[in-house]
Amino acid sequence: MKIALFGGSFDPPHLGHQSVVTKALEGLDIDKLIIMPAFVNPFKRSFFADEKQRFLWAKKIWGNLDRVEICDFEIKQNRSVPTIESVEYLEGLYEPSKFYCIIGADHLEGLQEWHGFERLMEKVEFIIAHRDNIAIPHNFQRLDTRIDISSTFIRQSLNTDEVSEVIRDEVRKCYENLHKTTCRFKNL
């Protein structure tokens, strides 16, 4: 089995993330794309929308796509989980013959600082999604996404035009209420 892991904060998931999912399904020779929202990104201290809400948003957007699985492994750990740990979990689950790890080009600069980086390089082939006109070295395979939008911009501006229509109203309400309360929803 050939798999690809696409992890992230998804705070909120936006059309840039959607472009990565679409291009990965179209362009990579994979049997399964695993989308894994983080409990807390190892390089961040917190999120604005809580982990349950971000997982639900990912399920609503991508959960019904063929060859896509929304995985809650990192969320269930209830802590920051290094990518190597998620990769080893998925290795044990699927025993992949090929394992891709999809990241945005904005993560290239600090990639060597990732926990277990050398082990990670032995286990996965990184696929780099274009972002912010960042040059991607020739030794990396790339996804030609070229959508430069950030979750930070959406949260700060409340401009949800770059968010899937499936969750647009929820996202707007969540971040409008940001200063009043955290985005914790019932009935999850």
Backbone as CSV, one residue per row, in Angstrom:
resi,resn,N_x,N_y,N_z,CA_x,CA_y,CA_z,C_x,C_y,C_z
1,MET,0.833,-1.175,0.000,0.000,0.000,0.000,0.882,1.243,0.000
2,LYS,0.501,2.237,-0.789,1.209,3.512,-0.860,0.331,4.565,-0.200
3,ILE,0.914,5.274,0.776,0.131,6.263,1.508,0.842,7.607,1.543
4,ALA,0.052,8.642,1.797,0.594,9.984,1.985,-0.040,10.567,3.241
5,LEU,0.768,11.244,4.029,0.311,11.920,5.231,0.321,13.423,4.987
6,PHE,-0.805,14.054,5.272,-0.914,15.507,5.205,-1.440,15.972,6.553
7,GLY,-0.531,16.447,7.385,-0.905,16.910,8.708,-0.877,18.411,8.780
8,GLY,-1.460,18.933,9.844,-1.424,20.373,10.009,-2.364,20.851,11.082
9,SER,-2.335,22.146,11.280,-3.190,22.773,12.272,-4.634,22.856,11.788
10,PHE,-4.828,23.229,10.527,-6.164,23.384,9.941,-7.016,24.297,10.829
11,ASP,-6.473,25.485,11.121,-7.103,26.419,12.064,-7.377,27.768,11.414
12,PRO,-8.286,27.833,10.424,-9.154,26.797,9.881,-8.568,26.169,8.617
13,PRO,-9.162,25.042,8.179,-8.794,24.506,6.863,-9.305,25.473,5.792
14,HIS,-8.510,25.670,4.746,-8.876,26.645,3.715,-8.630,26.072,2.324
15,LEU,-8.871,26.893,1.315,-8.760,26.427,-0.066,-7.325,26.074,-0.455
16,GLY,-6.347,26.610,0.237,-4.964,26.173,0.021,-4.802,24.724,0.429
17,HIS,-5.345,24.355,1.587,-5.333,22.952,2.016,-6.098,22.089,1.008
18,GLN,-7.227,22.604,0.536,-8.034,21.867,-0.439,-7.232,21.606,-1.712
19,SER,-6.469,22.600,-2.136,-5.634,22.441,-3.320,-4.607,21.331,-3.115
20,VAL,-4.010,21.271,-1.925,-3.037,20.217,-1.620,-3.711,18.844,-1.705
21,VAL,-4.879,18.720,-1.117,-5.602,17.435,-1.140,-5.928,17.038,-2.576
22,THR,-6.455,17.965,-3.340,-6.824,17.674,-4.740,-5.605,17.264,-5.562
23,LYS,-4.532,18.038,-5.464,-3.321,17.740,-6.241,-2.681,16.430,-5.803
24,ALA,-2.709,16.134,-4.515,-2.137,14.868,-4.033,-2.920,13.689,-4.586
25,LEU,-4.246,13.784,-4.565,-5.065,12.678,-5.080,-4.911,12.517,-6.587
26,GLU,-4.721,13.623,-7.288,-4.563,13.577,-8.745,-3.156,13.167,-9.168
27,GLY,-2.142,13.652,-8.438,-0.781,13.531,-8.934,0.120,12.506,-8.278
28,LEU,-0.244,12.030,-7.100,0.600,11.046,-6.431,0.050,9.639,-6.640
29,ASP,0.945,8.701,-6.805,0.554,7.299,-6.931,0.349,6.746,-5.518
30,ILE,-0.858,6.989,-4.974,-1.154,6.574,-3.603,-2.490,5.833,-3.540
31,ASP,-2.564,4.944,-2.567,-3.817,4.245,-2.293,-4.653,5.001,-1.268
32,LYS,-3.967,5.769,-0.399,-4.679,6.465,0.663,-3.947,7.750,1.020
33,LEU,-4.738,8.821,1.186,-4.244,10.088,1.696,-4.801,10.241,3.105
34,ILE,-3.913,10.360,4.073,-4.322,10.480,5.463,-4.143,11.928,5.886
35,ILE,-5.251,12.554,6.247,-5.237,13.934,6.729,-5.308,13.865,8.246
36,MET,-4.311,14.462,8.904,-4.192,14.327,10.349,-4.080,15.699,11.020
37,PRO,-5.208,16.205,11.531,-5.125,17.448,12.301,-4.321,17.238,13.582
38,ALA,-3.510,18.221,13.901,-2.674,18.155,15.101,-3.487,18.517,16.337
39,PHE,-3.119,17.936,17.478,-3.679,18.404,18.742,-3.112,19.802,18.990
40,VAL,-1.808,19.901,18.998,-1.088,21.174,19.026,0.162,20.977,18.186
41,ASN,0.367,21.838,17.233,1.549,21.802,16.389,2.794,21.945,17.275
42,PRO,3.820,21.098,17.073,5.034,21.195,17.898,5.701,22.569,17.862
43,PHE,5.392,23.377,16.850,6.018,24.687,16.735,5.088,25.822,17.162
44,LYS,3.928,25.461,17.725,2.982,26.466,18.208,2.589,26.115,19.631
45,ARG,2.097,27.095,20.354,1.700,26.846,21.742,0.236,26.488,21.876
46,SER,-0.598,26.994,20.964,-2.028,26.749,21.088,-2.703,26.980,19.742
47,PHE,-3.999,26.723,19.739,-4.819,26.983,18.567,-5.957,27.890,18.962
48,PHE,-6.637,28.400,17.978,-7.808,29.233,18.235,-9.048,28.355,18.291
49,ALA,-9.266,27.531,17.273,-10.355,26.552,17.300,-9.813,25.299,17.979
50,ASP,-10.603,24.697,18.826,-10.087,23.528,19.540,-9.943,22.328,18.610
51,GLU,-9.266,21.305,19.103,-8.926,20.132,18.288,-10.160,19.400,17.764
52,LYS,-11.221,19.330,18.553,-12.434,18.641,18.105,-13.084,19.375,16.942
53,GLN,-13.108,20.707,17.031,-13.710,21.502,15.963,-12.902,21.386,14.675
54,ARG,-11.573,21.467,14.778,-10.729,21.371,13.581,-10.845,19.994,12.935
55,PHE,-10.951,18.945,13.761,-11.144,17.593,13.235,-12.491,17.495,12.519
56,LEU,-13.534,18.050,13.127,-14.869,18.023,12.515,-14.870,18.759,11.185
57,TRP,-14.203,19.915,11.130,-14.121,20.647,9.866,-13.441,19.803,8.791
58,ALA,-12.350,19.144,9.134,-11.653,18.287,8.161,-12.565,17.155,7.693
59,LYS,-13.298,16.549,8.619,-14.236,15.472,8.250,-15.308,15.983,7.284
60,LYS,-15.840,17.156,7.565,-16.903,17.709,6.713,-16.393,17.998,5.302
61,ILE,-15.177,18.490,5.202,-14.637,18.865,3.888,-14.155,17.645,3.104
62,TRP,-13.380,16.779,3.744,-12.684,15.718,3.007,-13.088,14.302,3.386
63,GLY,-13.912,14.140,4.388,-14.223,12.816,4.915,-14.937,11.882,3.961
64,ASN,-15.604,12.414,2.949,-16.338,11.565,2.005,-15.594,11.330,0.693
65,LEU,-14.366,11.794,0.602,-13.590,11.600,-0.632,-13.008,10.186,-0.679
66,ASP,-13.023,9.601,-1.879,-12.383,8.298,-2.070,-10.896,8.423,-1.760
67,ARG,-10.342,7.414,-1.134,-8.921,7.308,-0.809,-8.457,8.301,0.248
68,VAL,-9.392,8.938,0.955,-9.023,9.891,2.005,-9.518,9.374,3.347
69,GLU,-8.639,9.476,4.328,-8.996,9.146,5.710,-8.630,10.335,6.583
70,ILE,-9.551,10.735,7.437,-9.262,11.775,8.413,-8.906,11.037,9.699
71,CYS,-7.681,11.225,10.150,-7.153,10.443,11.269,-7.018,11.313,12.522
72,ASP,-7.500,10.797,13.646,-7.452,11.547,14.896,-6.333,11.078,15.835
73,PHE,-5.335,10.386,15.296,-4.252,9.874,16.137,-3.616,10.968,16.996
74,GLU,-3.207,12.072,16.384,-2.524,13.114,17.145,-3.457,13.769,18.158
75,ILE,-4.697,13.959,17.785,-5.668,14.546,18.706,-5.869,13.651,19.920
76,LYS,-5.938,12.353,19.699,-6.150,11.420,20.803,-4.970,11.370,21.767
77,GLN,-3.801,11.811,21.338,-2.640,11.805,22.219,-2.726,12.930,23.249
78,ASN,-3.572,13.915,22.969,-3.827,15.004,23.909,-2.546,15.786,24.251
79,ARG,-1.660,15.892,23.254,-0.392,16.602,23.420,0.184,16.872,22.031
80,SER,1.231,17.635,22.005,1.954,17.863,20.760,2.639,16.564,20.336
81,VAL,2.451,16.159,19.089,3.004,14.896,18.602,3.969,15.179,17.446
82,PRO,5.229,14.781,17.569,6.166,14.961,16.453,5.744,14.099,15.259
83,THR,6.020,14.583,14.075,5.643,13.867,12.849,6.195,12.448,12.826
84,ILE,7.415,12.241,13.325,7.997,10.896,13.311,7.115,9.912,14.074
85,GLU,6.508,10.353,15.137,5.631,9.481,15.917,4.372,9.113,15.122
86,SER,3.818,10.070,14.413,2.643,9.800,13.575,3.003,8.863,12.433
87,VAL,4.171,9.089,11.842,4.633,8.223,10.751,4.800,6.784,11.255
88,GLU,5.422,6.621,12.397,5.625,5.266,12.922,4.296,4.602,13.297
89,TYR,3.346,5.369,13.778,2.012,4.837,14.053,1.372,4.330,12.755
90,LEU,1.424,5.156,11.708,0.814,4.769,10.432,1.562,3.611,9.778
91,GLU,2.879,3.550,9.949,3.649,2.406,9.452,3.144,1.107,10.071
92,GLY,2.928,1.126,11.365,2.431,-0.061,12.051,1.037,-0.447,11.621
93,LEU,0.239,0.539,11.260,-1.144,0.297,10.860,-1.246,-0.226,9.428
94,TYR,-0.481,0.370,8.516,-0.640,0.074,7.088,0.515,-0.681,6.450
95,GLU,1.674,-0.703,7.061,2.863,-1.312,6.475,3.042,-0.875,5.018
96,PRO,3.153,0.429,4.797,3.192,0.935,3.420,4.473,0.546,2.674
97,SER,4.307,0.311,1.385,5.472,0.078,0.528,6.095,1.409,0.124
98,LYS,5.304,2.471,0.167,5.771,3.826,-0.120,5.037,4.762,0.821
99,PHE,5.774,5.711,1.408,5.177,6.625,2.378,5.616,8.048,2.020
100,TYR,4.655,8.884,1.685,4.921,10.292,1.405,4.470,11.136,2.594
101,CYS,5.145,12.224,2.808,4.751,13.194,3.824,4.656,14.548,3.123
102,ILE,3.461,15.107,3.100,3.214,16.357,2.384,3.320,17.523,3.363
103,ILE,4.160,18.497,3.011,4.300,19.699,3.831,4.298,20.926,2.920
104,GLY,3.975,22.069,3.486,4.060,23.322,2.751,5.496,23.796,2.674
105,ALA,5.810,24.523,1.630,7.172,25.034,1.433,7.617,25.913,2.598
106,ASP,6.677,26.484,3.328,7.035,27.327,4.466,7.682,26.532,5.601
107,HIS,7.597,25.204,5.551,8.221,24.366,6.574,9.631,23.903,6.197
108,LEU,10.061,24.181,4.988,11.373,23.708,4.538,12.524,24.247,5.382
109,GLU,12.471,25.511,5.705,13.591,26.138,6.412,13.880,25.464,7.753
110,GLY,12.852,25.047,8.470,13.060,24.432,9.779,12.953,22.918,9.788
111,LEU,12.875,22.300,8.620,12.652,20.858,8.531,13.702,20.046,9.287
112,GLN,14.947,20.430,9.205,16.005,19.671,9.877,15.919,19.751,11.401
113,GLU,15.118,20.659,11.907,14.932,20.786,13.355,13.811,19.894,13.875
114,TRP,13.079,19.246,12.980,11.984,18.393,13.408,12.525,17.238,14.243
115,HIS,11.797,16.881,15.262,12.158,15.759,16.127,12.306,14.483,15.283
116,GLY,13.423,13.782,15.444,13.650,12.535,14.712,13.824,12.732,13.217
117,PHE,14.345,13.893,12.823,14.457,14.233,11.408,15.172,13.157,10.590
118,GLU,16.299,12.652,11.082,17.065,11.664,10.313,16.275,10.376,10.123
119,ARG,15.575,9.914,11.168,14.715,8.734,11.039,13.574,9.011,10.072
120,LEU,13.041,10.212,10.142,11.947,10.606,9.257,12.392,10.555,7.795
121,MET,13.589,11.038,7.520,14.111,11.029,6.145,14.290,9.609,5.610
122,GLU,14.539,8.652,6.499,14.680,7.254,6.083,13.332,6.613,5.774
123,LYS,12.275,7.125,6.389,10.968,6.483,6.317,10.032,7.078,5.267
124,VAL,10.170,8.380,4.992,9.219,9.036,4.092,9.930,9.788,2.979
125,GLU,9.178,10.021,1.931,9.610,10.943,0.883,8.760,12.198,1.047
126,PHE,9.425,13.329,1.247,8.699,14.575,1.417,8.194,15.085,0.073
127,ILE,6.947,15.520,0.078,6.326,16.184,-1.057,6.060,17.609,-0.594
128,ILE,6.525,18.574,-1.367,6.448,19.965,-0.940,5.403,20.708,-1.761
129,ALA,4.448,21.315,-1.048,3.409,22.128,-1.697,3.902,23.567,-1.801
130,HIS,3.762,24.143,-2.980,4.166,25.538,-3.190,3.436,26.438,-2.208
131,ARG,4.167,27.430,-1.689,3.553,28.416,-0.803,4.418,29.658,-0.745
132,ASP,3.759,30.802,-0.826,4.418,32.100,-0.620,5.650,32.295,-1.505
133,ASN,5.647,31.761,-2.687,6.760,31.912,-3.633,8.100,31.451,-3.069
134,ILE,8.067,30.487,-2.177,9.288,29.944,-1.585,9.903,28.953,-2.574
135,ALA,11.187,29.094,-2.817,11.885,28.191,-3.734,11.968,26.795,-3.109
136,ILE,11.673,25.795,-3.918,11.732,24.401,-3.466,12.959,23.756,-4.105
137,PRO,13.878,23.230,-3.297,15.071,22.579,-3.862,14.694,21.448,-4.814
138,HIS,15.551,21.222,-5.788,15.269,20.228,-6.832,15.223,18.795,-6.314
139,ASN,15.783,18.538,-5.149,15.776,17.165,-4.637,14.456,16.788,-3.975
140,PHE,13.492,17.699,-3.942,12.168,17.407,-3.404,11.138,17.339,-4.523
141,GLN,10.233,16.369,-4.404,9.082,16.332,-5.309,8.131,17.424,-4.847
142,ARG,7.435,18.047,-5.782,6.576,19.166,-5.425,5.149,18.982,-5.929
143,LEU,4.240,19.635,-5.230,2.846,19.732,-5.663,2.639,21.165,-6.125
144,ASP,2.155,21.318,-7.323,1.993,22.655,-7.901,0.655,23.245,-7.454
145,THR,0.585,23.653,-6.199,-0.659,24.187,-5.658,-0.785,25.680,-5.904
146,ARG,0.248,26.407,-5.588,0.332,27.851,-5.818,-0.869,28.650,-5.305
147,ILE,-1.430,28.242,-4.207,-2.473,29.038,-3.556,-1.872,29.592,-2.280
148,ASP,-1.724,30.900,-2.244,-1.081,31.542,-1.106,-2.127,32.199,-0.214
149,ILE,-2.622,31.433,0.713,-3.579,31.923,1.702,-3.149,31.334,3.033
150,SER,-3.416,32.031,4.103,-3.033,31.495,5.401,-4.223,31.489,6.349
151,SER,-4.205,30.531,7.246,-5.231,30.469,8.282,-5.173,31.712,9.154
152,THR,-3.975,32.215,9.393,-3.826,33.432,10.204,-4.585,34.594,9.575
153,PHE,-4.448,34.766,8.266,-5.154,35.831,7.566,-6.664,35.670,7.740
154,ILE,-7.154,34.455,7.604,-8.599,34.213,7.729,-9.067,34.543,9.142
155,ARG,-8.326,34.102,10.140,-8.708,34.384,11.531,-8.708,35.885,11.819
156,GLN,-7.695,36.573,11.349,-7.557,37.996,11.668,-8.535,38.875,10.895
157,SER,-8.762,38.537,9.631,-9.600,39.384,8.786,-11.074,38.986,8.808
158,LEU,-11.348,37.764,9.256,-12.691,37.169,9.186,-13.183,37.074,7.749
159,ASN,-12.251,37.120,6.811,-12.580,36.928,5.401,-12.557,35.436,5.121
160,THR,-13.731,34.844,5.012,-13.827,33.395,4.829,-14.055,33.006,3.366
161,ASP,-13.770,33.907,2.449,-13.901,33.581,1.023,-12.999,32.424,0.630
162,GLU,-11.889,32.250,1.342,-10.922,31.202,1.033,-11.163,29.925,1.844
163,VAL,-12.375,29.775,2.360,-12.762,28.608,3.147,-13.859,27.874,2.388
164,SER,-13.850,26.552,2.434,-14.873,25.750,1.778,-16.266,26.193,2.208
165,GLU,-17.174,26.247,1.257,-18.556,26.617,1.563,-19.179,25.687,2.598
166,VAL,-18.698,24.451,2.654,-19.244,23.454,3.572,-19.121,23.906,5.034
167,ILE,-18.067,24.657,5.344,-17.838,25.077,6.738,-17.753,26.592,6.895
168,ARG,-17.958,27.331,5.839,-17.731,28.783,5.846,-18.457,29.495,6.990
169,ASP,-19.742,29.221,7.170,-20.505,29.906,8.226,-19.991,29.538,9.615
170,GLU,-19.652,28.262,9.816,-19.126,27.831,11.118,-17.806,28.522,11.428
171,VAL,-16.953,28.613,10.421,-15.651,29.246,10.607,-15.827,30.721,10.959
172,ARG,-16.682,31.391,10.222,-16.911,32.811,10.487,-17.401,33.007,11.925
173,LYS,-18.372,32.210,12.347,-18.909,32.338,13.711,-17.841,32.022,14.748
174,CYS,-17.059,31.019,14.495,-16.008,30.633,15.442,-15.043,31.779,15.688
175,TYR,-14.535,32.373,14.632,-13.526,33.402,14.791,-14.120,34.758,15.161
176,GLU,-15.397,34.984,14.846,-16.063,36.192,15.342,-16.157,36.152,16.857
177,ASN,-16.355,34.961,17.394,-16.482,34.790,18.840,-15.134,34.643,19.535
178,LEU,-14.073,34.760,18.796,-12.729,34.517,19.312,-12.430,35.291,20.601
179,HIS,-12.825,36.529,20.638,-12.496,37.338,21.809,-13.449,37.080,22.969
180,LYS,-14.578,36.483,22.674,-15.559,36.204,23.720,-15.300,34.860,24.388
181,THR,-14.966,33.879,23.577,-14.784,32.517,24.069,-13.940,31.749,23.068
182,THR,-13.432,30.589,23.423,-12.739,29.750,22.453,-13.773,29.031,21.616
183,CYS,-13.346,28.462,20.524,-14.257,27.786,19.599,-14.509,26.363,20.081
184,ARG,-15.283,26.226,21.086,-15.618,24.914,21.607,-17.097,24.682,21.375
185,PHE,-17.400,23.683,20.595,-18.768,23.435,20.183,-19.309,22.177,20.833
186,LYS,-20.578,22.176,21.106,-21.242,21.001,21.650,-21.648,20.096,20.491
187,ASN,-22.061,18.902,20.812,-22.556,17.928,19.826,-21.490,17.505,18.833
188,LEU,-20.257,17.390,19.278,-19.194,16.908,18.406,-19.115,15.421,18.557
